[in-house]
Amino acid sequence: MRVLHRILIYLAFYTFGSYGGHPHDGNEKSADNPPVNIFDYIPPSLQQNSTYVRRLHHGSGHGNRPPRPVPPPVRPRANPPDGEQTRMFIKLSSVGDVRPAEASIKNVVLQINNGPNLLSDQESSMEGVPFNRGKSPDWEIFTGKTSFMSSWGTLRPWGRTSQVADLYGDGEGLSKEILVPISANEIEHVKLSVDLRFGRAYDNPNRKYVMETGYIVNDSYVSLASVSAAPTINDPGPRWWQTYQASSNGPSNHCPQKFKTHFKILIQIDSNAEENEYTVFKLVPNPNGPYPNPNFWKLVKRVRDIENVHRTDMCVHMNHCFQFKIADDGNDGIDGYYQLFFDGEEVTHPIFDNGDKSAVTFGSCDELSINYYTHITPSS
């Protein structure tokens, strides 16, 4: 009898489906055509059997199992349009030995182009936040090799209104993103400063605290400046407040390649643009040998028809010698000025000679070699 009842159940299931008719027979639900309830075809004695009811609700291994819901697609975060705003980040990390150790921080300051602090008073000071199990509404806790901070929070003292934030664990810390209303190309300098005080393990050389800032491109983090507070055996970490600072050129001035530095050209000219040009040369060894001249000037960049206001940014090798020349091919004089910045320092240059040309040499230059080979004409 039990076998017969099971056969009736499966026949009803295959014939009518689990709810509302078989999915392929066109038996749609409506007021005139109500959905079929397959439990009407089950003997009352088996309707109380939880095993059969459960198998009907969820489908058996051969039944019409309802499809799983499809999760909505995850949309990547859209980056701000270039020219409008830039996503900057701050990352404050605890790294190393996980034995009881911490450092307290406060007064986090991020400046761009020597402007004001981009953080609010509460975000910067870490003060005045009501107790929330140590969690900050302004900073995100991230975890790494350990996850202590996600459990015990960051704001201290515990159980009271916050005064400082603590960093601890290995690969854990605090991070924050800030939208600045200028494009990356307009960021020429960034500066991060943090007040830090060592707590336990202030003399442990196997741990450190890293403070870092940079910008975000397509959800990739590009570091611009960082500083570490790392005790050594002979130089323990300070147990009093000390300010740590990290500064660097901004994205427009940043050269991530090794041994490369930023070279910036700014020109403002009021004369005829079609008759003006500048060139940049690099002093290199003569590939044909030291005779008749061991070095020659190799063309790096040439720009003709300079607009009234012009800017060029380049990444060049800091250990090379360079020459910059600007000239008026029309010989009717240049009315304007130019500025050069190499490795963050302005290059001193002569004024326009006879109003139509100017040249300067800069970088890692051997003055005797340069002066001796001034008769060499830069060539392309």
The 8 nearest C-alpha neighbors of each residue, nearest first, counted from 0:
[[1, 3, 2, 4, 5, 6, 7, 42],
 [2, 0, 4, 3, 5, 6, 45, 7],
 [1, 3, 5, 0, 4, 6, 7, 8],
 [4, 2, 0, 6, 1, 5, 7, 8],
 [3, 5, 7, 1, 6, 2, 0, 8],
 [4, 6, 8, 2, 7, 3, 1, 9],
 [5, 7, 3, 9, 4, 8, 10, 2],
 [8, 6, 10, 4, 5, 9, 11, 3],
 [9, 7, 5, 11, 6, 10, 12, 4],
 [8, 10, 12, 6, 11, 7, 13, 5],
 [11, 9, 7, 13, 12, 8, 14, 6],
 [10, 12, 14, 8, 9, 13, 15, 7],
 [11, 13, 9, 16, 10, 14, 15, 17],
 [12, 14, 10, 11, 16, 15, 9, 62],
 [15, 13, 11, 12, 10, 16, 21, 20],
 [14, 16, 20, 21, 12, 13, 11, 17],
 [17, 15, 21, 12, 20, 13, 18, 14],
 [16, 18, 12, 15, 63, 55, 19, 37],
 [19, 17, 16, 20, 35, 34, 36, 15],
 [18, 20, 34, 35, 28, 27, 21, 17],
 [21, 19, 15, 16, 26, 18, 35, 34],
 [20, 22, 16, 15, 23, 24, 14, 26],
 [21, 23, 24, 20, 16, 25, 26, 19],
 [22, 24, 21, 25, 26, 20, 16, 27],
 [25, 23, 26, 21, 22, 20, 27, 15],
 [26, 24, 27, 23, 22, 21, 20, 28],
 [25, 27, 24, 20, 28, 21, 19, 22],
 [28, 26, 25, 29, 19, 20, 32, 34],
 [27, 29, 34, 33, 32, 19, 26, 30],
 [30, 28, 32, 31, 33, 27, 34, 26],
 [29, 31, 32, 33, 28, 34, 27, 19],
 [32, 30, 29, 33, 28, 34, 27, 26],
 [31, 33, 29, 30, 28, 34, 27, 26],
 [34, 32, 28, 29, 30, 31, 35, 19],
 [35, 33, 19, 28, 20, 36, 32, 18],
 [36, 34, 19, 20, 37, 33, 18, 15],
 [35, 37, 38, 39, 34, 18, 19, 17],
 [36, 38, 39, 40, 35, 11, 12, 15],
 [37, 39, 41, 40, 36, 46, 42, 52],
 [38, 40, 37, 41, 36, 42, 35, 43],
 [41, 39, 38, 37, 42, 11, 8, 7],
 [42, 40, 38, 39, 43, 8, 46, 45],
 [41, 43, 44, 45, 46, 40, 4, 39],
 [44, 42, 46, 45, 41, 47, 39, 38],
 [43, 45, 42, 46, 47, 48, 41, 4],
 [44, 46, 48, 47, 43, 42, 41, 51],
 [47, 45, 43, 48, 44, 41, 42, 52],
 [46, 48, 45, 49, 44, 43, 52, 51],
 [47, 49, 45, 46, 50, 51, 52, 44],
 [48, 50, 52, 51, 53, 47, 46, 45],
 [49, 51, 53, 48, 52, 54, 55, 47],
 [52, 50, 54, 53, 49, 48, 55, 45],
 [51, 53, 49, 55, 54, 50, 56, 48],
 [54, 52, 56, 50, 55, 51, 49, 57],
 [55, 53, 51, 58, 59, 57, 52, 56],
 [56, 54, 58, 52, 53, 57, 51, 17],
 [55, 57, 53, 54, 58, 52, 17, 51],
 [56, 58, 54, 55, 53, 64, 59, 65],
 [59, 57, 64, 62, 55, 54, 63, 56],
 [60, 58, 62, 61, 54, 57, 55, 64],
 [59, 61, 62, 58, 64, 63, 54, 57],
 [62, 60, 59, 63, 58, 64, 13, 9],
 [63, 61, 59, 58, 64, 60, 13, 12],
 [62, 64, 58, 65, 16, 17, 61, 59],
 [65, 63, 58, 62, 57, 66, 59, 17],
 [64, 66, 63, 67, 57, 58, 17, 68],
 [67, 65, 64, 68, 69, 63, 57, 58],
 [66, 68, 69, 65, 64, 70, 57, 63],
 [69, 67, 70, 66, 65, 71, 64, 72],
 [68, 70, 67, 71, 66, 72, 73, 65],
 [71, 69, 68, 72, 73, 67, 74, 66],
 [70, 72, 73, 69, 74, 68, 67, 75],
 [73, 71, 74, 70, 69, 75, 68, 76],
 [74, 72, 75, 71, 70, 76, 69, 77],
 [73, 75, 72, 76, 77, 71, 70, 78],
 [76, 74, 77, 73, 218, 78, 217, 72],
 [75, 77, 78, 74, 218, 217, 73, 79],
 [76, 78, 75, 79, 217, 74, 80, 218],
 [77, 79, 80, 76, 217, 216, 218, 86],
 [80, 78, 84, 81, 77, 85, 83, 86],
 [81, 79, 83, 82, 78, 84, 85, 182],
 [82, 80, 83, 182, 79, 84, 183, 85],
 [81, 83, 182, 80, 84, 181, 183, 184],
 [82, 84, 181, 182, 81, 80, 180, 79],
 [85, 83, 180, 181, 182, 179, 79, 82],
 [84, 86, 179, 182, 178, 183, 87, 181],
 [87, 85, 178, 215, 214, 177, 176, 179],
 [86, 88, 214, 177, 176, 213, 215, 178],
 [89, 87, 176, 212, 213, 175, 214, 177],
 [90, 88, 212, 175, 174, 211, 176, 91],
 [89, 91, 174, 211, 173, 210, 212, 92],
 [92, 90, 210, 173, 172, 209, 174, 211],
 [93, 91, 172, 209, 208, 171, 94, 90],
 [92, 94, 208, 167, 171, 170, 166, 169],
 [95, 93, 169, 170, 207, 206, 208, 92],
 [96, 94, 206, 169, 205, 97, 207, 93],
 [95, 97, 206, 205, 98, 169, 94, 168],
 [98, 96, 168, 169, 95, 99, 100, 167],
 [97, 99, 96, 100, 200, 168, 95, 199],
 [100, 98, 97, 199, 200, 101, 167, 168],
 [101, 99, 199, 200, 98, 167, 198, 97],
 [100, 102, 167, 198, 166, 199, 165, 197],
 [101, 103, 197, 198, 166, 165, 196, 104],
 [102, 104, 165, 196, 164, 195, 163, 166],
 [105, 103, 195, 164, 194, 163, 165, 196],
 [104, 106, 124, 194, 163, 107, 125, 193],
 [105, 107, 124, 123, 194, 193, 108, 104],
 [106, 108, 193, 123, 105, 192, 124, 109],
 [109, 107, 192, 116, 191, 106, 123, 193],
 [110, 108, 191, 116, 117, 190, 192, 107],
 [111, 109, 116, 190, 114, 189, 113, 115],
 [112, 110, 189, 113, 114, 188, 190, 186],
 [111, 113, 188, 114, 187, 189, 186, 110],
 [114, 112, 111, 110, 115, 188, 189, 190],
 [113, 115, 112, 111, 110, 116, 117, 109],
 [116, 114, 110, 117, 113, 111, 109, 108],
 [115, 117, 110, 109, 118, 108, 114, 119],
 [118, 116, 109, 110, 115, 119, 108, 177],
 [119, 117, 116, 123, 122, 120, 108, 109],
 [118, 120, 122, 121, 123, 117, 116, 124],
 [119, 121, 123, 122, 124, 118, 125, 126],
 [120, 122, 124, 123, 125, 119, 126, 127],
 [123, 121, 119, 120, 118, 125, 137, 124],
 [122, 124, 107, 106, 120, 121, 118, 125],
 [123, 125, 106, 105, 126, 121, 120, 122],
 [126, 124, 163, 121, 122, 123, 105, 162],
 [127, 125, 162, 161, 124, 121, 128, 163],
 [126, 128, 161, 160, 129, 162, 121, 125],
 [127, 129, 161, 160, 126, 130, 125, 135],
 [130, 128, 160, 131, 127, 161, 159, 158],
 [129, 131, 159, 160, 158, 132, 133, 128],
 [132, 130, 133, 134, 129, 135, 158, 128],
 [133, 131, 134, 130, 152, 151, 158, 157],
 [132, 134, 152, 154, 153, 131, 151, 130],
 [133, 135, 152, 131, 132, 153, 154, 136],
 [134, 136, 137, 138, 133, 154, 153, 128],
 [137, 135, 138, 134, 139, 128, 122, 131],
 [138, 136, 135, 122, 139, 175, 121, 125],
 [139, 137, 135, 175, 174, 136, 173, 140],
 [138, 140, 174, 173, 175, 141, 137, 135],
 [141, 139, 173, 172, 149, 174, 138, 142],
 [140, 142, 171, 172, 173, 139, 143, 174],
 [143, 141, 171, 146, 170, 145, 172, 140],
 [142, 144, 170, 171, 145, 169, 146, 141],
 [143, 145, 169, 170, 142, 146, 171, 168],
 [146, 144, 143, 169, 168, 147, 142, 170],
 [147, 145, 142, 148, 149, 143, 171, 144],
 [146, 148, 150, 149, 145, 151, 168, 167],
 [149, 147, 152, 151, 150, 146, 153, 140],
 [148, 150, 147, 146, 152, 151, 140, 142],
 [151, 149, 148, 147, 152, 146, 132, 133],
 [152, 150, 148, 149, 147, 133, 132, 153],
 [153, 151, 133, 148, 134, 149, 150, 132],
 [152, 154, 165, 133, 164, 134, 148, 155],
 [155, 153, 164, 133, 161, 163, 152, 134],
 [156, 154, 157, 161, 163, 164, 162, 153],
 [155, 157, 159, 161, 158, 154, 162, 160],
 [156, 158, 155, 159, 133, 154, 132, 130],
 [157, 159, 130, 156, 132, 160, 155, 133],
 [158, 160, 130, 157, 156, 161, 129, 155],
 [161, 159, 129, 130, 128, 127, 162, 158],
 [162, 160, 126, 155, 128, 127, 154, 163],
 [161, 163, 126, 155, 125, 127, 160, 156],
 [164, 162, 125, 155, 105, 161, 104, 154],
 [163, 165, 154, 153, 104, 103, 155, 125],
 [166, 164, 103, 153, 102, 104, 101, 154],
 [165, 167, 102, 101, 93, 172, 103, 153],
 [168, 166, 101, 93, 100, 165, 171, 169],
 [167, 169, 97, 171, 145, 93, 147, 170],
 [170, 168, 94, 95, 171, 145, 144, 93],
 [169, 171, 143, 94, 144, 93, 142, 92],
 [172, 170, 142, 143, 169, 93, 141, 92],
 [171, 173, 92, 91, 141, 140, 166, 93],
 [172, 174, 140, 91, 139, 90, 138, 141],
 [175, 173, 90, 139, 89, 138, 91, 140],
 [174, 176, 89, 138, 88, 139, 177, 90],
 [175, 177, 88, 87, 86, 89, 178, 174],
 [178, 176, 87, 86, 88, 179, 175, 117],
 [179, 177, 86, 85, 87, 84, 180, 176],
 [178, 180, 84, 85, 181, 177, 86, 87],
 [181, 179, 84, 83, 178, 85, 182, 82],
 [182, 180, 84, 83, 179, 85, 185, 82],
 [181, 183, 82, 84, 184, 83, 185, 85],
 [182, 184, 186, 185, 250, 85, 251, 181],
 [185, 183, 251, 182, 186, 250, 187, 82],
 [184, 186, 183, 182, 187, 181, 251, 250],
 [187, 185, 249, 183, 184, 188, 250, 251],
 [186, 188, 249, 248, 252, 251, 112, 185],
 [187, 189, 248, 249, 112, 111, 247, 186],
 [190, 188, 111, 246, 247, 249, 110, 248],
 [189, 191, 246, 110, 245, 109, 111, 247],
 [192, 190, 109, 245, 244, 108, 246, 110],
 [191, 193, 244, 108, 243, 107, 245, 242],
 [194, 192, 107, 243, 242, 106, 195, 105],
 [193, 195, 242, 105, 241, 104, 106, 240],
 [196, 194, 104, 241, 240, 103, 193, 242],
 [195, 197, 240, 103, 238, 239, 102, 237],
 [198, 196, 102, 238, 201, 237, 236, 103],
 [199, 197, 102, 101, 201, 238, 200, 100],
 [198, 200, 100, 201, 101, 99, 197, 102],
 [199, 201, 100, 203, 202, 198, 99, 101],
 [200, 202, 236, 197, 199, 203, 198, 235],
 [201, 203, 235, 200, 230, 236, 204, 232],
 [202, 204, 200, 205, 201, 206, 230, 231],
 [205, 203, 231, 230, 206, 232, 202, 229],
 [206, 204, 203, 96, 95, 207, 230, 231],
 [207, 205, 95, 96, 94, 204, 203, 229],
 [206, 208, 229, 94, 228, 93, 95, 209],
 [207, 209, 93, 228, 227, 92, 94, 229],
 [208, 210, 227, 92, 91, 226, 211, 228],
 [211, 209, 91, 226, 225, 90, 227, 92],
 [212, 210, 225, 90, 89, 224, 91, 209],
 [213, 211, 89, 88, 224, 222, 223, 90],
 [214, 212, 222, 223, 221, 88, 87, 224],
 [213, 215, 87, 221, 86, 88, 220, 222],
 [216, 214, 220, 86, 219, 218, 221, 87],
 [215, 217, 219, 218, 220, 214, 221, 78],
 [218, 216, 219, 78, 215, 77, 220, 76],
 [217, 219, 216, 215, 220, 76, 78, 77],
 [220, 218, 216, 217, 215, 221, 214, 222],
 [219, 221, 215, 214, 222, 218, 216, 213],
 [222, 220, 214, 213, 215, 219, 223, 216],
 [223, 221, 213, 212, 224, 220, 214, 211],
 [222, 224, 213, 212, 247, 221, 249, 225],
 [225, 223, 245, 246, 247, 212, 211, 222],
 [226, 224, 211, 245, 210, 212, 227, 209],
 [225, 227, 210, 245, 209, 211, 244, 228],
 [228, 226, 209, 208, 229, 210, 207, 225],
 [227, 229, 208, 207, 209, 230, 226, 236],
 [228, 230, 207, 227, 208, 231, 206, 236],
 [231, 229, 235, 236, 204, 202, 234, 203],
 [230, 232, 204, 234, 233, 235, 202, 229],
 [231, 233, 234, 204, 235, 202, 230, 203],
 [232, 234, 231, 235, 230, 202, 204, 236],
 [233, 235, 231, 232, 230, 236, 202, 237],
 [236, 234, 202, 230, 231, 201, 232, 233],
 [235, 237, 230, 201, 197, 202, 238, 234],
 [238, 236, 239, 197, 196, 235, 201, 241],
 [237, 239, 197, 196, 198, 236, 240, 201],
 [238, 240, 196, 237, 241, 197, 195, 236],
 [241, 239, 196, 195, 194, 238, 242, 237],
 [240, 242, 194, 195, 239, 196, 243, 237],
 [243, 241, 194, 193, 195, 244, 192, 240],
 [244, 242, 193, 192, 194, 241, 226, 245],
 [245, 243, 192, 191, 242, 193, 226, 246],
 [244, 246, 191, 225, 226, 224, 190, 192],
 [247, 245, 190, 224, 189, 191, 244, 248],
 [248, 246, 224, 189, 188, 223, 249, 190],
 [247, 249, 188, 252, 253, 187, 189, 250],
 [248, 250, 187, 188, 186, 252, 251, 253],
 [251, 249, 253, 252, 183, 186, 184, 187],
 [250, 252, 184, 249, 253, 187, 186, 183],
 [253, 251, 248, 249, 250, 261, 187, 254],
 [252, 254, 250, 248, 249, 251, 255, 261],
 [253, 255, 256, 260, 314, 259, 261, 252],
 [256, 254, 253, 257, 259, 260, 223, 258],
 [257, 255, 259, 254, 258, 260, 314, 253],
 [256, 258, 259, 255, 254, 260, 316, 317],
 [259, 257, 316, 317, 256, 260, 318, 315],
 [260, 258, 316, 315, 257, 256, 317, 314],
 [261, 259, 314, 342, 315, 317, 254, 316],
 [260, 262, 314, 342, 252, 313, 341, 254],
 [261, 263, 341, 313, 340, 312, 314, 342],
 [262, 264, 312, 340, 339, 311, 313, 261],
 [263, 265, 339, 311, 310, 338, 312, 266],
 [266, 264, 310, 338, 337, 309, 339, 263],
 [265, 267, 337, 309, 308, 336, 338, 310],
 [268, 266, 308, 307, 335, 336, 337, 309],
 [269, 267, 335, 307, 270, 334, 266, 336],
 [268, 270, 334, 307, 335, 267, 271, 333],
 [269, 271, 334, 268, 333, 272, 335, 332],
 [270, 272, 273, 274, 269, 275, 268, 333],
 [273, 271, 304, 305, 274, 275, 306, 270],
 [272, 274, 304, 271, 275, 305, 303, 276],
 [273, 275, 328, 329, 272, 327, 271, 304],
 [276, 274, 327, 304, 272, 305, 273, 326],
 [277, 275, 303, 302, 326, 325, 304, 305],
 [278, 276, 325, 324, 302, 301, 326, 303],
 [277, 279, 301, 324, 300, 323, 302, 325],
 [278, 280, 323, 300, 299, 322, 298, 301],
 [281, 279, 298, 322, 299, 297, 321, 296],
 [280, 282, 321, 297, 296, 320, 283, 322],
 [281, 283, 296, 320, 295, 321, 297, 294],
 [282, 284, 294, 295, 281, 296, 285, 297],
 [285, 283, 294, 293, 286, 295, 282, 289],
 [284, 286, 294, 293, 287, 288, 295, 289],
 [285, 287, 288, 284, 289, 293, 283, 294],
 [288, 286, 285, 289, 290, 293, 284, 291],
 [287, 289, 285, 286, 290, 293, 292, 284],
 [293, 290, 288, 292, 291, 285, 287, 294],
 [291, 289, 292, 288, 293, 287, 285, 294],
 [290, 292, 289, 293, 288, 287, 294, 285],
 [293, 291, 290, 289, 294, 285, 295, 372],
 [289, 292, 294, 285, 284, 290, 288, 291],
 [295, 293, 284, 285, 283, 292, 282, 296],
 [294, 296, 282, 283, 285, 297, 284, 375],
 [295, 297, 282, 377, 281, 280, 283, 298],
 [298, 296, 281, 280, 282, 299, 295, 379],
 [297, 299, 280, 379, 300, 279, 378, 281],
 [300, 298, 280, 279, 297, 281, 301, 278],
 [301, 299, 279, 278, 298, 302, 280, 277],
 [300, 302, 278, 277, 279, 303, 299, 276],
 [303, 301, 276, 277, 278, 300, 305, 304],
 [304, 302, 276, 305, 275, 301, 277, 273],
 [305, 303, 273, 272, 275, 276, 274, 306],
 [306, 304, 272, 303, 275, 276, 307, 309],
 [305, 307, 308, 272, 309, 304, 268, 267],
 [306, 308, 268, 267, 269, 309, 305, 272],
 [309, 307, 267, 306, 266, 268, 310, 265],
 [308, 310, 266, 306, 265, 267, 307, 305],
 [309, 311, 265, 264, 266, 312, 308, 263],
 [310, 312, 264, 263, 313, 265, 309, 262],
 [313, 311, 263, 262, 264, 310, 314, 261],
 [312, 314, 262, 261, 315, 263, 311, 252],
 [315, 313, 261, 260, 254, 259, 262, 316],
 [314, 316, 259, 260, 313, 317, 261, 262],
 [317, 315, 259, 318, 319, 258, 260, 314],
 [316, 318, 259, 260, 319, 258, 315, 362],
 [319, 317, 363, 316, 362, 320, 258, 364],
 [320, 318, 363, 317, 316, 362, 321, 364],
 [319, 321, 362, 364, 363, 282, 281, 361],
 [322, 320, 281, 361, 280, 360, 362, 282],
 [321, 323, 360, 280, 279, 359, 361, 281],
 [322, 324, 279, 359, 358, 278, 360, 280],
 [325, 323, 358, 278, 277, 357, 279, 326],
 [324, 326, 277, 357, 356, 276, 358, 278],
 [327, 325, 356, 355, 276, 275, 328, 277],
 [326, 328, 275, 355, 329, 330, 274, 356],
 [329, 327, 274, 330, 275, 326, 276, 355],
 [328, 330, 274, 331, 327, 332, 275, 355],
 [331, 329, 328, 327, 332, 355, 354, 274],
 [330, 332, 329, 355, 333, 327, 354, 328],
 [331, 333, 355, 354, 330, 327, 334, 353],
 [334, 332, 355, 354, 270, 335, 327, 268],
 [333, 335, 269, 270, 268, 332, 336, 354],
 [334, 336, 268, 267, 269, 333, 337, 270],
 [335, 337, 267, 266, 268, 338, 334, 350],
 [336, 338, 266, 265, 267, 339, 335, 264],
 [339, 337, 265, 264, 266, 340, 336, 345],
 [338, 340, 264, 346, 345, 263, 265, 341],
 [341, 339, 345, 263, 344, 262, 346, 343],
 [340, 342, 262, 344, 343, 261, 345, 346],
 [343, 341, 261, 260, 344, 262, 340, 317],
 [342, 344, 341, 340, 345, 261, 248, 262],
 [345, 343, 340, 341, 342, 346, 339, 347],
 [344, 346, 340, 339, 341, 347, 343, 338],
 [347, 345, 339, 340, 348, 344, 341, 361],
 [346, 348, 345, 349, 339, 359, 338, 361],
 [347, 349, 359, 346, 350, 358, 357, 360],
 [350, 348, 351, 357, 347, 359, 358, 352],
 [349, 351, 352, 357, 348, 336, 354, 356],
 [350, 352, 357, 354, 356, 355, 353, 349],
 [351, 353, 354, 356, 357, 355, 350, 349],
 [354, 352, 355, 351, 356, 332, 357, 350],
 [353, 355, 332, 351, 352, 333, 356, 334],
 [354, 356, 332, 327, 333, 326, 353, 330],
 [357, 355, 326, 351, 352, 325, 327, 354],
 [356, 358, 351, 325, 352, 324, 350, 326],
 [359, 357, 324, 323, 325, 356, 360, 322],
 [358, 360, 323, 348, 322, 361, 324, 357],
 [359, 361, 322, 321, 323, 358, 362, 320],
 [362, 360, 321, 320, 322, 359, 364, 363],
 [361, 363, 320, 364, 321, 319, 317, 318],
 [364, 362, 320, 319, 318, 361, 365, 317],
 [363, 365, 320, 362, 366, 361, 319, 369],
 [366, 364, 368, 367, 369, 363, 320, 370],
 [365, 367, 369, 368, 364, 370, 371, 363],
 [368, 366, 370, 369, 365, 371, 372, 364],
 [367, 369, 371, 365, 366, 370, 372, 364],
 [370, 368, 366, 372, 371, 367, 373, 365],
 [369, 371, 367, 373, 372, 368, 366, 374],
 [372, 370, 368, 369, 373, 367, 374, 366],
 [371, 373, 374, 369, 370, 375, 368, 292],
 [372, 374, 370, 375, 371, 369, 376, 368],
 [373, 375, 372, 376, 371, 370, 377, 369],
 [376, 374, 373, 372, 377, 295, 296, 292],
 [375, 377, 378, 374, 296, 373, 295, 372],
 [378, 376, 296, 375, 297, 379, 295, 280],
 [379, 377, 376, 298, 297, 296, 295, 280],
 [378, 298, 297, 377, 296, 299, 280, 301]]
